[in-house]
Amino acid sequence: MNMQQLMQQAQRMQEQMQKQMEKAQAELANTELKGEAGAGLVKVTMTGRHDVKRVEIDDSLLKEDKEMLEDLIAAAVNDAVRKVEAHSQSAMGSVTQGLNLPPGMKLPF
């Protein structure tokens, strides 16, 4: 294989990878994950873009003190963020899985 063929193959691989990454990013953006706190008394639904779509608060908490409720909401948001990040890493990892990239090398280049 000459150098020109090698470069063309690399270009095709890069284009294919870009399409796969764009598809995975679009799917992630539409994914909704739910974070929880207080044994499910507070739930936050977040998209893969980190947009909060919904906050659910159990009625029993409305009688509690404001500071505790604020802490539970913050904890539920943080839980949702962690779940979105883990899901994103997993989804993007599956896109790059067959490439045999050197350790530490990340895409896009």
Residue, then its C-alpha position, 0 to 999 in steps of 0.5 A: m500500500n503506497m502513502q497516497q492509498l494510506m492517506q485516503q484510507a485514513q480520510r475515509m476512516q475519519e469521515q466514518m468516525q465523524k458520522q458515528m460520533e455525530k449520530a451518538q451525540a444526537e442520540l445522547a442529546n435526546t436521552e433522558l436520565k433521572g437523578e434521585a435524592g432522599a430515597g427517591l423523594v426528589k427526582v430530577t430528569m435531565t437530558g444528555r445535554h444537561d438540560v433539566k426537563r423535570v423536577e419532582i418533589d414528593d408532597s411530604l417534603l413540602k412540610e420540611d424546612k427549606e434548607m433540607l429541600e434545597d440540599l435534596i434538589a442539589a443532590a438530585v441534580n448532581d446525581a443526574v449529572r453523574k449519570v449523564e456523564a457516565h452514559s456519555q462516556s459509555a456511548m462514546g466509548s462504544v463508538t471508538q471501541g474498534l479503533n485500537l487507539p493508543p492509551g490516552m488518545k481521545l477523539p475528535f483529534 
